[in-house]
Amino acid sequence: MSTDALYAKLTAIFHDVFDDESIVVTPELTADDVDEWDSLSHIRLVLAIEKKFGLKFSAAEVGRLKNVGEFASLIVTKTA
């Protein structure tokens, strides 16, 4: 999957989970950048990404992520 296709899918998921079409998903995006991104929405986000990509992430994997770029890298690693 191309980086552009991956970020297009992630953008659609972010817009849906946070109900905010103005979010621009970049590798540097963090929870601090999105007002509604709290612990509950983080779980919803992870579950939505798992469902969309047909993956499962461990709590340790998710806990190590610092930004969307690291999440994208994890997705690429698990789908390879």
DSSP file (Angstrom, degrees, kcal/mol; ACC not computed):
  #  RESIDUE AA STRUCTURE BP1 BP2  ACC     N-H-->O    O-->H-N    N-H-->O    O-->H-N    TCO  KAPPA ALPHA  PHI   PSI    X-CA   Y-CA   Z-CA
    1    1 A M              0   0    0      0, 0.0     2,-0.1     0, 0.0    78,-0.0   0.000 360.0 360.0 360.0 136.4    0.0    0.0    0.0
    2    2 A S     >  -     0   0    0      1,-0.1     4,-2.4     4,-0.0     5,-0.2  -0.351 360.0-116.9 -73.4 157.5    1.3    3.4   -0.9
    3    3 A T  H  > S+     0   0    0      1,-0.2     4,-2.6     2,-0.2     5,-0.2   0.900 116.8  53.1 -59.6 -41.8    1.9    6.0    1.8
    4    4 A D  H  > S+     0   0    0      1,-0.2     4,-2.0     2,-0.2    -1,-0.2   0.909 109.8  47.3 -62.0 -42.2   -0.7    8.3    0.2
    5    5 A A  H  > S+     0   0    0      2,-0.2     4,-2.1     1,-0.2    -1,-0.2   0.901 111.7  51.3 -66.2 -40.5   -3.3    5.5    0.3
    6    6 A L  H  X S+     0   0    0     -4,-2.4     4,-2.5     1,-0.2    -2,-0.2   0.938 112.4  44.9 -61.2 -47.9   -2.5    4.7    3.9
    7    7 A Y  H  X S+     0   0    0     -4,-2.6     4,-2.5     1,-0.2    -1,-0.2   0.814 109.5  56.5 -69.5 -29.0   -2.9    8.3    5.0
    8    8 A A  H  X S+     0   0    0     -4,-2.0     4,-1.9    -5,-0.2    -1,-0.2   0.921 110.5  44.7 -64.9 -43.2   -6.1    8.6    3.0
    9    9 A K  H  X S+     0   0    0     -4,-2.1     4,-2.0     2,-0.2    -2,-0.2   0.924 114.1  49.2 -65.4 -44.1   -7.6    5.6    4.9
   10   10 A L  H  X S+     0   0    0     -4,-2.5     4,-2.8     1,-0.2    -2,-0.2   0.892 108.8  53.4 -62.6 -39.4   -6.3    7.0    8.2
   11   11 A T  H  X S+     0   0    0     -4,-2.5     4,-2.7     1,-0.2    -1,-0.2   0.922 108.1  49.7 -61.8 -44.5   -7.8   10.4    7.4
   12   12 A A  H  X S+     0   0    0     -4,-1.9     4,-1.9     1,-0.2    -1,-0.2   0.899 112.2  48.6 -61.3 -40.3  -11.2    8.9    6.8
   13   13 A I  H  X S+     0   0    0     -4,-2.0     4,-3.1     2,-0.2     5,-0.3   0.930 111.5  48.7 -65.8 -45.8  -11.0    7.0   10.1
   14   14 A F  H  X S+     0   0    0     -4,-2.8     4,-2.5     1,-0.2     6,-0.3   0.916 110.7  51.0 -60.0 -44.0   -9.9   10.1   12.0
   15   15 A H  H  X>S+     0   0    0     -4,-2.7     5,-1.0    -5,-0.2     4,-0.7   0.894 115.2  43.6 -60.8 -39.8  -12.8   12.1   10.5
   16   16 A D  H  <5S+     0   0    0     -4,-1.9     3,-0.3    -5,-0.2    -2,-0.2   0.950 115.9  44.7 -71.5 -50.1  -15.2    9.4   11.5
   17   17 A V  H  <5S+     0   0    0     -4,-3.1    -2,-0.2     1,-0.2    -3,-0.2   0.901 125.4  32.4 -63.2 -42.4  -14.0    8.7   15.0
   18   18 A F  H  <5S-     0   0    0     -4,-2.5    -1,-0.2    -5,-0.3    -2,-0.2   0.476  98.5-133.2 -96.0  -2.3  -13.6   12.4   15.9
   19   19 A D  T  <5 +     0   0    0     -4,-0.7     2,-0.3    -3,-0.3    -3,-0.2   0.911  67.6 122.7  50.0  48.1  -16.6   13.6   13.8
   20   20 A D    > < -     0   0    0     -5,-1.0     3,-1.1    -6,-0.3    -1,-0.2  -0.874  44.3-172.4-145.2 104.5  -14.3   16.4   12.5
   21   21 A E  T 3  S+     0   0    0     -2,-0.3    -6,-0.1     1,-0.2    -1,-0.1   0.570  81.5  70.2 -73.7  -8.5  -13.7   16.8    8.8
   22   22 A S  T 3   +     0   0    0     -7,-0.1     2,-0.2     2,-0.1    -1,-0.2   0.565  68.2 114.4 -88.3  -6.9  -11.1   19.5    9.4
   23   23 A I    <   -     0   0    0     -3,-1.1     2,-0.6   -12,-0.1    -8,-0.1  -0.467  53.3-155.8 -67.5 128.1   -8.5   17.1   10.9
   24   24 A V        -     0   0    0     -2,-0.2     2,-0.6   -10,-0.1    -2,-0.1  -0.929  11.2-144.2-105.7 113.7   -5.4   16.9    8.7
   25   25 A V        +     0   0    0     -2,-0.6   -14,-0.1   -18,-0.1   -15,-0.1  -0.692  31.4 160.5 -85.9 118.0   -3.6   13.6    9.3
   26   26 A T    >   -     0   0    0     -2,-0.6     3,-1.4   -15,-0.0    42,-0.3  -0.847  54.4-104.3-127.5 164.1    0.2   14.0    9.1
   27   27 A P  T 3  S+     0   0    0      0, 0.0    42,-2.7     0, 0.0    43,-0.4   0.803 121.2  53.1 -59.2 -27.5    3.0   11.8   10.5
   28   28 A E  T 3  S+     0   0    0     40,-0.2    -3,-0.0    39,-0.1     2,-0.0   0.556  80.0 121.9 -85.9  -8.5    3.6   14.4   13.2
   29   29 A L    <   +     0   0    0     -3,-1.4    39,-2.2    38,-0.1     2,-0.3  -0.302  37.5 176.1 -61.5 134.2    0.0   14.5   14.4
   30   30 A T    >   -     0   0    0     37,-0.2     3,-1.7    38,-0.1     4,-0.4  -0.808  47.8 -96.7-129.9 173.1   -0.5   13.6   18.1
   31   31 A A  G >  S+     0   0    0      1,-0.3     3,-1.2    -2,-0.3     6,-0.3   0.809 120.6  65.1 -60.1 -30.0   -3.3   13.5   20.6
   32   32 A D  G 3  S+     0   0    0      1,-0.2    -1,-0.3     3,-0.0    -3,-0.1   0.723  97.0  57.1 -65.0 -20.3   -2.3   16.9   21.8
   33   33 A D  G <  S+     0   0    0     -3,-1.7     2,-0.5     1,-0.1    -1,-0.2   0.593  99.3  63.3 -87.3 -12.1   -3.2   18.3   18.4
   34   34 A V    X   -     0   0    0     -3,-1.2     3,-1.8    -4,-0.4    -1,-0.1  -0.952  69.5-152.8-121.6 114.7   -6.9   17.0   18.4
   35   35 A D  T 3  S+     0   0    0     -2,-0.5    -1,-0.1     1,-0.3    -4,-0.0   0.852  95.6  46.6 -53.4 -41.7   -9.2   18.5   21.1
   36   36 A E  T 3  S+     0   0    0      1,-0.1     2,-1.5   -18,-0.1    -1,-0.3   0.461  81.4 112.1 -83.9  -0.4  -11.5   15.5   21.3
   37   37 A W    <   +     0   0    0     -3,-1.8     2,-0.2    -6,-0.3    -3,-0.1  -0.579  41.5 142.8 -82.0  90.8   -8.6   12.9   21.4
   38   38 A D     >  -     0   0    0     -2,-1.5     4,-2.1     1,-0.0     5,-0.2  -0.487  68.4 -80.9-114.0-171.7   -8.9   11.5   24.9
   39   39 A S  H  > S+     0   0    0      1,-0.2     4,-1.7     2,-0.2     5,-0.1   0.883 128.1  48.0 -63.7 -38.7   -8.4    8.0   26.3
   40   40 A L  H  > S+     0   0    0      1,-0.2     4,-2.1     2,-0.2    -1,-0.2   0.934 113.3  45.9 -68.3 -45.4  -11.8    6.8   25.2
   41   41 A S  H  > S+     0   0    0     -5,-0.2     4,-2.5     1,-0.2    -1,-0.2   0.812 108.0  59.6 -67.9 -27.2  -11.6    8.2   21.7
   42   42 A H  H  X S+     0   0    0     -4,-2.1     4,-2.6     2,-0.2    -1,-0.2   0.917 106.2  46.9 -64.3 -42.6   -8.1    6.7   21.5
   43   43 A I  H  X S+     0   0    0     -4,-1.7     4,-2.6     2,-0.2    -2,-0.2   0.924 112.6  49.3 -64.0 -44.1   -9.5    3.2   22.1
   44   44 A R  H  X S+     0   0    0     -4,-2.1     4,-2.3     1,-0.2    -2,-0.2   0.890 111.3  50.8 -61.1 -39.1  -12.2    3.9   19.5
   45   45 A L  H  X S+     0   0    0     -4,-2.5     4,-2.4     2,-0.2    -2,-0.2   0.937 110.8  47.1 -64.1 -48.0   -9.5    5.1   17.1
   46   46 A V  H  X S+     0   0    0     -4,-2.6     4,-2.6     1,-0.2    -2,-0.2   0.922 113.3  48.9 -61.0 -44.6   -7.4    2.0   17.6
   47   47 A L  H  X S+     0   0    0     -4,-2.6     4,-2.4     1,-0.2    -1,-0.2   0.894 110.9  50.3 -63.0 -40.0  -10.4   -0.3   17.2
   48   48 A A  H  X S+     0   0    0     -4,-2.3     4,-2.5     2,-0.2    -1,-0.2   0.893 111.9  47.6 -65.1 -39.7  -11.5    1.4   14.0
   49   49 A I  H  X S+     0   0    0     -4,-2.4     4,-2.3     2,-0.2     6,-0.3   0.910 110.8  51.6 -68.5 -41.6   -8.0    1.1   12.5
   50   50 A E  H  X>S+     0   0    0     -4,-2.6     5,-1.9    -5,-0.2     4,-1.2   0.935 113.2  45.3 -58.2 -46.1   -7.8   -2.6   13.5
   51   51 A K  H  <5S+     0   0    0     -4,-2.4     3,-0.3     3,-0.2    -2,-0.2   0.928 113.1  49.1 -64.5 -46.1  -11.1   -3.2   11.7
   52   52 A K  H  <5S+     0   0    0     -4,-2.5    -1,-0.2     1,-0.2    -2,-0.2   0.877 122.5  32.5 -62.7 -39.3  -10.3   -1.2    8.6
   53   53 A F  H  <5S-     0   0    0     -4,-2.3    -1,-0.2    -5,-0.2    -2,-0.2   0.457 105.6-120.8-100.5  -1.8   -6.9   -2.9    8.1
   54   54 A G  T  <5 +     0   0    0     -4,-1.2     2,-0.2    -3,-0.3    -3,-0.2   0.892  69.3 128.6  65.9  39.9   -7.8   -6.3    9.5
   55   55 A L      < -     0   0    0     -5,-1.9     2,-0.4    -6,-0.3    -1,-0.2  -0.750  51.2-143.4-122.6 167.2   -5.1   -6.1   12.2
   56   56 A K        -     0   0    0     -2,-0.2     2,-0.4    -3,-0.1    -9,-0.0  -1.000  15.1-161.1-130.2 133.9   -4.8   -6.6   15.9
   57   57 A F        -     0   0    0     -2,-0.4     2,-0.1   -11,-0.1    -7,-0.0  -0.906  15.3-129.0-113.6 142.2   -2.4   -4.4   18.0
   58   58 A S     >  -     0   0    0     -2,-0.4     4,-2.3     1,-0.1     5,-0.2  -0.479  25.6-114.3 -81.2 160.4   -1.2   -5.3   21.5
   59   59 A A  H  > S+     0   0    0      1,-0.2     4,-2.5     2,-0.2     5,-0.1   0.872 118.8  54.3 -60.7 -36.5   -1.5   -2.8   24.3
   60   60 A A  H  > S+     0   0    0      2,-0.2     4,-1.3     1,-0.2    -1,-0.2   0.913 107.4  49.5 -64.9 -42.7    2.3   -2.6   24.4
   61   61 A E  H  > S+     0   0    0      1,-0.2     4,-0.6     2,-0.2     3,-0.5   0.944 115.2  43.1 -60.9 -47.8    2.5   -1.7   20.7
   62   62 A V  H >< S+     0   0    0     -4,-2.3     3,-1.1     1,-0.2    -2,-0.2   0.884 109.7  57.9 -66.5 -38.3   -0.1    1.0   21.0
   63   63 A G  H 3< S+     0   0    0     -4,-2.5    -1,-0.2     1,-0.2    -2,-0.2   0.761 102.6  54.4 -64.5 -25.8    1.5    2.3   24.2
   64   64 A R  H 3< S+     0   0    0     -4,-1.3    -1,-0.2    -3,-0.5    -2,-0.2   0.639  82.4 110.3 -82.0 -14.7    4.8    2.9   22.5
   65   65 A L    <<  +     0   0    0     -3,-1.1     3,-0.1    -4,-0.6    -3,-0.0  -0.405  38.9 178.2 -70.1 132.7    3.3    5.1   19.7
   66   66 A K        -     0   0    0      1,-0.2     2,-0.3    -2,-0.1   -35,-0.2   0.652  64.7  -5.3-105.0 -21.9    4.2    8.8   19.9
   67   67 A N  S  > S-     0   0    0    -37,-0.1     4,-1.6     1,-0.1     3,-0.3  -0.943  79.2 -86.5-160.5 177.5    2.5   10.0   16.7
   68   68 A V  H  > S+     0   0    0    -39,-2.2     4,-2.9   -42,-0.3     5,-0.2   0.839 120.1  61.9 -65.5 -33.1    0.5    9.0   13.7
   69   69 A G  H  > S+     0   0    0    -42,-2.7     4,-2.1     1,-0.2    -1,-0.2   0.898 105.0  46.8 -60.0 -40.7    3.7    8.4   11.7
   70   70 A E  H  > S+     0   0    0    -43,-0.4     4,-2.1    -3,-0.3    -1,-0.2   0.865 111.5  51.7 -68.7 -35.7    4.7    5.7   14.1
   71   71 A F  H  X S+     0   0    0     -4,-1.6     4,-2.3     2,-0.2    -2,-0.2   0.920 109.3  50.2 -64.6 -43.4    1.2    4.2   13.9
   72   72 A A  H  X S+     0   0    0     -4,-2.9     4,-2.4     1,-0.2    -2,-0.2   0.903 109.5  51.0 -61.1 -42.2    1.4    4.2   10.1
   73   73 A S  H  X S+     0   0    0     -4,-2.1     4,-2.5     1,-0.2    -1,-0.2   0.899 109.2  50.9 -62.5 -40.7    4.8    2.5   10.3
   74   74 A L  H  X S+     0   0    0     -4,-2.1     4,-2.4     2,-0.2    -2,-0.2   0.908 109.7  50.4 -62.9 -42.3    3.3   -0.2   12.6
   75   75 A I  H  X S+     0   0    0     -4,-2.3     4,-1.7     2,-0.2    -2,-0.2   0.933 111.2  48.4 -60.6 -46.3    0.4   -0.7   10.2
   76   76 A V  H  X S+     0   0    0     -4,-2.4     4,-0.9     1,-0.2    -2,-0.2   0.910 111.7  50.0 -61.3 -43.2    2.9   -1.2    7.3
   77   77 A T  H  < S+     0   0    0     -4,-2.5     3,-0.4     1,-0.2    -1,-0.2   0.905 112.9  46.1 -62.3 -42.5    5.0   -3.6    9.3
   78   78 A K  H  < S+     0   0    0     -4,-2.4    -1,-0.2     1,-0.2    -2,-0.2   0.733 114.5  46.8 -76.5 -21.7    2.0   -5.7   10.3
   79   79 A T  H  <        0   0    0     -4,-1.7    -1,-0.2     1,-0.2    -2,-0.2   0.532 360.0 360.0 -95.4  -6.4    0.5   -5.8    6.7
   80   80 A A     <        0   0    0     -4,-0.9    -1,-0.2    -3,-0.4    -2,-0.1   0.489 360.0 360.0 -73.9 360.0    3.9   -6.7    5.1
